[in-house]
Amino acid sequence: MRIESVESFLIREAYVVRITTDTGITGIGQTACWGYPEAVGEVIARFRPWLIGQDPLRIEHIQQFLYRMAPFRGSVLSGAVAAVDIALWDLKGKHFDAPVWELLGGKVRDTIRLHLLMGGADPEDGRKRAAEARDEGFTAVKLDPLPDNFHSMTHSRLISDTRDMVAAVREGAGLDVDVILEIHRKLTPMVSIALAEALVEFHPMFYEDPIQIDSVISQGEIAGRTTIPVANGERMHTIWEFRELLTHGGPQYVRPDVGLAGGLTQCKKIAAIAESFHSAVVTHNYLGPILTAASVHLDTSIPNFLTQEYAMSDEAEHNQIYRTVLKREGGYIPVPETPGLGVVLDEELLKSAQHEPRDLPAVNPLRTDGSVAYAV
């Protein structure tokens, strides 16, 4: 069996690759490098001549070759490698008539716990949404609690308004729903520590990405300076970065994204490194059913999984192009038994799929004085 074709698709804001063998088996994968999906497509175009004719079952070999093909590194390259890797695991599962988790070592759980990505315009809205998530069956919710224009607020106003939001969400969620605080890399180290101290009383499950990702060492140090558990990793893309993060003091939770950190092959290794530090894995995910499915298969096969990020947009009409066997039941997804990932592209909807790239300047905020604030 050999790889016969490597197809690229830009579907809304996503880049998807489909690999087909000379026996007719296909596999699909997606990148989580959402800022530059077109660039990922160009990298895979450079991969394509070498991939054609390769044995698709040699996943580790293929990944090593693609990653080392040229002396360059970064999220675009790792995002491209990840997309190919996920597609190959999907293909391999279909070849052996087994779900991907079976090939990753077998399942260690029967259901995957989810935490819901919820918004909240103000404390009252946050309280309402948390209560609705609880009633829907979720046992964990996640939100960005920082107020609008936080980057131009006084220190005391930022802490006070954030505290009001977290207090409201905790009240709506109750004590049987974990609350996760996503800071989106928006704060400086000292502000993030001061804010964490003000939120301890609400017992958040963890405090995620409080500072920018520029320094692995700085991220690790934050975990040792607050009593709230810290999570990092959604923008990291190699096992070496995760190793250095954990070696330098933290965090208690790692957040690899299978669509960015080298796919299932590398994320399985990242989970093992984290396990050696007694760190739990909370897979990052919000970009659609392909990456949700890939994450679920990883979660199923590792002992230190805690909860899976989940966006209700997976169930939206625009994602019907991805036909998935995964079916959420309240705040959980039962482990799928279908061979491969359990997701295929709807061929009819694919014909009319449009590329709708994100407006990146809109992602990057400015302070009231015109300077650049930290981006999401």
C-alpha positions as CSV (number, residue, x, y, z in Angstrom):
1,M,0.0,0.0,0.0
2,R,1.3,3.4,-1.0
3,I,0.2,7.0,-0.8
4,E,-1.3,8.0,-4.1
5,S,-2.6,11.5,-3.5
6,V,-2.4,14.4,-1.0
7,E,-5.3,16.8,-1.3
8,S,-5.6,20.2,0.3
9,F,-8.8,22.0,1.3
10,L,-9.4,25.5,2.8
11,I,-12.7,25.1,4.5
12,R,-13.9,28.4,6.1
13,E,-11.0,29.3,8.4
14,A,-9.6,25.7,8.5
15,Y,-6.9,23.9,6.5
16,V,-7.7,20.2,6.0
17,V,-5.6,17.6,4.2
18,R,-6.9,14.3,2.8
19,I,-4.5,11.5,2.0
20,T,-5.5,8.6,-0.3
21,T,-3.7,5.3,-0.9
22,D,-3.5,3.2,-4.1
23,T,-5.9,0.8,-2.3
24,G,-8.6,3.5,-2.0
25,I,-8.3,4.1,1.7
26,T,-8.4,7.7,2.8
27,G,-7.5,9.7,5.9
28,I,-8.2,13.3,6.9
29,G,-6.3,15.7,9.2
30,Q,-6.4,19.3,10.1
31,T,-4.0,21.9,11.4
32,A,-4.6,24.1,14.4
33,C,-2.3,26.8,13.1
34,W,-5.5,28.9,12.6
35,G,-3.6,32.2,12.0
36,Y,-1.9,31.0,8.9
37,P,-3.8,28.1,7.3
38,E,-2.7,29.1,3.8
39,A,0.9,28.9,4.9
40,V,0.3,25.4,6.2
41,G,-1.1,24.4,2.8
42,E,2.0,25.7,1.1
43,V,4.2,23.6,3.4
44,I,2.2,20.5,2.7
45,A,2.5,21.3,-1.1
46,R,6.3,21.0,-0.5
47,F,5.7,17.7,1.4
48,R,3.6,16.3,-1.4
49,P,6.3,15.1,-3.9
50,W,8.0,13.1,-1.2
51,L,4.8,11.7,0.4
52,I,3.6,10.3,-2.9
53,G,4.7,6.6,-3.0
54,Q,5.4,6.3,0.7
55,D,4.1,3.5,2.9
56,P,1.4,5.3,4.9
57,L,1.7,2.9,7.9
58,R,5.2,4.1,8.7
59,I,3.9,7.1,10.6
60,E,6.8,7.7,12.9
61,H,9.3,7.5,10.0
62,I,7.2,9.9,7.9
63,Q,6.9,12.4,10.7
64,Q,10.6,12.4,11.5
65,F,11.4,12.9,7.8
66,L,8.9,15.8,7.3
67,Y,10.0,17.5,10.5
68,R,13.7,17.2,9.6
69,M,13.3,17.8,5.8
70,A,14.7,21.3,6.0
71,P,16.6,23.2,8.9
72,F,13.6,25.3,9.9
73,R,11.1,25.1,12.8
74,G,8.0,26.8,14.0
75,S,4.2,26.5,14.4
76,V,3.5,26.5,10.7
77,L,5.8,23.6,10.1
78,S,4.6,21.6,13.1
79,G,1.0,22.4,12.2
80,A,1.6,20.9,8.7
81,V,3.3,17.9,10.2
82,A,0.3,17.5,12.6
83,A,-2.3,17.6,9.9
84,V,-0.5,14.9,7.9
85,D,0.1,12.8,11.0
86,I,-3.6,12.9,12.0
87,A,-4.6,11.9,8.5
88,L,-2.2,9.0,8.5
89,W,-3.6,7.7,11.8
90,D,-7.1,8.0,10.4
91,L,-6.0,6.0,7.4
92,K,-4.2,3.4,9.5
93,G,-7.2,2.8,11.6
94,K,-9.3,2.2,8.6
95,H,-6.7,-0.2,7.1
96,F,-6.7,-2.3,10.3
97,D,-10.4,-1.8,10.9
98,A,-9.8,-0.3,14.3
99,P,-10.4,3.0,16.0
100,V,-7.3,5.1,16.4
101,W,-7.3,4.8,20.1
102,E,-6.9,1.0,19.7
103,L,-3.7,1.6,17.8
104,L,-2.4,4.1,20.4
105,G,-2.4,1.4,23.1
106,G,-6.0,0.8,23.8
107,K,-8.6,2.7,25.9
108,V,-8.2,3.5,29.5
109,R,-11.6,5.0,29.9
110,D,-15.1,4.6,28.3
111,T,-16.2,8.3,28.2
112,I,-14.4,11.6,27.6
113,R,-15.2,14.4,30.1
114,L,-15.8,17.7,28.4
115,H,-15.4,21.3,29.6
116,L,-17.6,23.8,27.8
117,L,-16.2,26.9,26.2
118,M,-18.6,29.5,27.4
119,G,-18.7,33.3,27.0
120,G,-20.1,35.9,29.2
121,A,-20.6,39.6,28.5
122,D,-20.9,40.6,32.1
123,P,-21.3,38.9,35.5
124,E,-25.0,38.3,35.2
125,D,-24.5,36.8,31.7
126,G,-21.7,34.6,33.1
127,R,-23.8,33.4,36.0
128,K,-26.6,32.5,33.6
129,R,-24.4,30.6,31.1
130,A,-22.7,28.7,33.9
131,A,-26.0,27.5,35.2
132,E,-27.2,26.5,31.8
133,A,-24.0,24.5,31.2
134,R,-24.5,22.8,34.6
135,D,-28.1,21.9,33.6
136,E,-27.0,20.6,30.3
137,G,-24.8,18.1,32.1
138,F,-21.3,19.7,31.9
139,T,-19.2,19.2,35.0
140,A,-16.7,21.9,33.9
141,V,-16.8,25.2,32.1
142,K,-14.1,27.6,30.8
143,L,-14.2,31.3,30.2
144,D,-12.0,34.3,29.7
145,P,-12.9,36.4,32.8
146,L,-11.0,39.6,31.9
147,P,-13.2,42.6,31.1
148,D,-13.2,44.5,27.8
149,N,-10.4,47.1,27.6
150,F,-8.6,45.3,30.5
151,H,-5.3,46.4,28.9
152,S,-6.0,50.1,29.6
153,M,-7.5,49.6,33.1
154,T,-5.9,50.5,36.4
155,H,-4.5,47.5,38.3
156,S,-7.2,47.7,40.9
157,R,-10.1,48.0,38.4
158,L,-8.8,45.0,36.4
159,I,-8.7,42.8,39.5
160,S,-12.0,44.0,40.9
161,D,-14.0,43.6,37.6
162,T,-12.4,40.2,36.9
163,R,-13.2,39.0,40.4
164,D,-16.8,40.0,40.0
165,M,-17.1,37.9,36.9
166,V,-15.5,34.8,38.4
167,A,-17.7,35.1,41.5
168,A,-20.8,35.2,39.4
169,V,-19.7,32.2,37.3
170,R,-18.9,30.2,40.4
171,E,-22.3,31.1,41.8
172,G,-24.1,29.9,38.6
173,A,-22.0,26.8,38.3
174,G,-22.2,25.7,41.9
175,L,-19.6,23.5,43.6
176,D,-20.2,20.4,41.4
177,V,-18.9,22.2,38.2
178,D,-15.2,23.0,37.8
179,V,-14.4,26.5,36.6
180,I,-11.4,27.0,34.4
181,L,-10.0,30.5,33.8
182,E,-8.5,31.2,30.4
183,I,-6.3,34.3,30.5
184,H,-5.2,34.0,26.8
185,R,-1.7,35.2,27.4
186,K,-2.9,38.8,28.0
187,L,-1.0,39.7,31.3
188,T,2.4,40.5,32.5
189,P,3.9,38.2,35.1
190,M,3.3,40.5,38.1
191,V,-0.2,41.4,37.1
192,S,-1.1,37.7,36.5
193,I,0.2,36.7,40.0
194,A,-1.7,39.5,41.7
195,L,-4.9,38.5,39.9
196,A,-4.5,34.9,40.7
197,E,-4.2,35.7,44.4
198,A,-7.5,37.6,44.2
199,L,-9.3,34.6,42.7
200,V,-8.0,31.8,45.0
201,E,-11.3,31.8,47.0
202,F,-13.3,30.6,44.0
203,H,-11.2,27.4,43.7
204,P,-10.7,27.4,39.9
205,M,-9.5,24.1,38.4
206,F,-6.7,26.0,36.8
207,Y,-5.5,29.3,35.5
208,E,-4.5,29.0,31.9
209,D,-1.8,30.8,29.9
210,P,-1.6,33.9,32.1
211,I,1.4,35.4,30.2
212,Q,2.8,35.6,26.7
213,I,4.4,32.5,25.2
214,D,7.6,34.2,24.3
215,S,9.6,32.5,27.1
216,V,9.2,28.9,28.1
217,I,11.1,29.6,31.3
218,S,8.9,32.5,32.3
219,Q,5.8,30.4,31.8
220,G,7.1,27.7,34.0
221,E,8.1,30.2,36.8
222,I,4.5,31.5,37.1
223,A,3.3,28.0,38.2
224,G,5.6,28.2,41.2
225,R,4.4,31.6,42.3
226,T,0.7,31.1,42.7
227,T,-1.4,28.6,44.7
228,I,-3.9,28.3,41.8
229,P,-2.9,25.4,39.5
230,V,-1.6,26.7,36.2
231,A,-2.0,25.3,32.6
232,N,0.1,26.0,29.6
233,G,0.8,24.7,26.1
234,E,-1.8,25.4,23.5
235,R,0.7,27.4,21.4
236,M,3.6,25.1,21.9
237,H,4.5,22.7,19.1
238,T,7.3,20.3,20.1
239,I,8.0,17.7,22.8
240,W,11.2,19.7,23.6
241,E,9.2,22.8,24.5
242,F,7.0,20.8,26.8
243,R,10.0,19.1,28.4
244,E,11.6,22.5,29.1
245,L,8.3,23.9,30.4
246,L,7.9,21.1,32.9
247,T,11.6,21.1,33.9
248,H,11.4,24.8,34.7
249,G,8.8,24.5,37.4
250,G,5.4,24.0,35.9
251,P,2.7,23.6,35.0
252,Q,0.3,21.3,36.8
253,Y,-1.7,20.9,33.6
254,V,-0.3,20.7,30.0
255,R,-2.5,21.8,27.0
256,P,-1.1,20.3,23.8
257,D,-3.2,20.7,20.6
258,V,-3.0,17.7,18.4
259,G,-3.3,19.9,15.4
260,L,-0.3,22.0,16.3
261,A,2.1,19.9,18.4
262,G,3.0,17.3,15.8
263,G,-0.3,15.4,15.7
264,L,-1.2,12.2,17.6
265,T,2.4,10.8,17.4
266,Q,4.0,13.7,19.2
267,C,1.1,14.4,21.6
268,K,1.2,10.8,22.9
269,K,4.9,11.5,23.7
270,I,4.0,14.9,25.3
271,A,1.4,13.1,27.5
272,A,4.1,10.6,28.6
273,I,6.5,13.4,29.5
274,A,3.8,15.1,31.5
275,E,2.9,11.9,33.3
276,S,6.5,11.6,34.5
277,F,6.0,15.1,36.2
278,H,2.6,14.1,37.6
279,S,1.1,16.7,35.3
280,A,-2.4,16.1,33.8
281,V,-3.3,16.6,30.1
282,V,-6.1,18.9,29.1
283,T,-6.1,18.8,25.4
284,H,-6.6,22.1,23.6
285,N,-9.3,22.2,21.0
286,Y,-12.0,24.4,19.5
287,L,-11.5,24.3,15.8
288,G,-14.0,21.7,14.7
289,P,-15.0,18.0,14.6
290,I,-11.8,16.7,13.0
291,L,-9.6,18.0,15.8
292,T,-12.2,17.1,18.4
293,A,-12.2,13.5,17.2
294,A,-8.4,13.3,17.1
295,S,-8.2,14.7,20.6
296,V,-10.8,12.2,21.9
297,H,-8.7,9.3,20.5
298,L,-5.7,10.6,22.4
299,D,-7.7,11.3,25.5
300,T,-9.0,7.7,25.4
301,S,-5.5,6.2,25.3
302,I,-3.6,8.1,28.0
303,P,-3.8,7.7,31.8
304,N,-3.3,11.3,32.8
305,F,-6.1,12.9,30.8
306,L,-8.4,15.2,32.8
307,T,-10.9,17.0,30.6
308,Q,-11.4,17.8,26.9
309,E,-12.1,21.3,25.6
310,Y,-15.4,21.5,23.7
311,A,-17.0,24.2,21.7
312,M,-20.8,24.0,20.9
313,S,-19.9,25.3,17.4
314,D,-18.9,21.6,16.6
315,E,-22.6,21.0,16.4
316,A,-23.4,24.1,14.3
317,E,-24.7,24.0,10.8
318,H,-21.5,25.2,9.2
319,N,-19.7,22.2,10.6
320,Q,-22.1,19.7,9.0
321,I,-19.4,19.3,6.2
322,Y,-17.7,17.1,8.7
323,R,-19.7,13.9,9.2
324,T,-18.8,12.6,12.6
325,V,-19.7,9.6,14.7
326,L,-18.9,11.4,17.9
327,K,-22.1,12.3,19.8
328,R,-22.0,14.4,22.9
329,E,-24.2,13.1,25.8
330,G,-24.5,16.0,28.2
331,G,-21.0,16.9,29.3
332,Y,-19.4,13.7,28.0
333,I,-18.6,12.0,24.7
334,P,-18.7,8.2,24.7
335,V,-15.5,6.6,23.2
336,P,-16.2,5.9,19.5
337,E,-15.8,2.4,18.1
338,T,-15.7,3.3,14.4
339,P,-12.4,2.5,12.5
340,G,-10.1,5.5,12.1
341,L,-11.1,8.9,13.6
342,G,-14.8,8.5,12.8
343,V,-15.0,11.7,10.7
344,V,-15.3,12.0,7.0
345,L,-15.9,15.0,4.7
346,D,-19.4,15.4,3.1
347,E,-18.6,15.4,-0.6
348,E,-21.6,17.4,-1.6
349,L,-21.0,20.2,0.9
350,L,-17.3,20.1,0.1
351,K,-18.0,21.2,-3.5
352,S,-19.4,24.6,-2.2
353,A,-17.0,25.1,0.7
354,Q,-15.5,28.6,0.9
355,H,-12.3,29.8,2.4
356,E,-13.1,32.5,5.0
357,P,-9.8,33.5,6.6
358,R,-9.8,35.3,10.0
359,D,-9.2,39.0,10.1
360,L,-5.9,38.9,11.9
361,P,-5.5,42.6,12.6
362,A,-8.8,42.4,14.5
363,V,-7.3,39.7,16.8
364,N,-4.5,42.1,17.9
365,P,-5.9,44.8,20.3
366,L,-4.5,48.3,20.9
367,R,-4.3,50.1,24.2
368,T,-6.0,53.5,24.5
369,D,-2.6,55.1,24.0
370,G,-2.2,53.4,20.6
371,S,0.4,50.8,21.6
372,V,0.1,47.1,20.9
373,A,-1.5,45.1,23.7
374,Y,-0.9,41.4,24.1
375,A,-2.9,39.4,21.5
376,V,-4.9,36.3,22.1
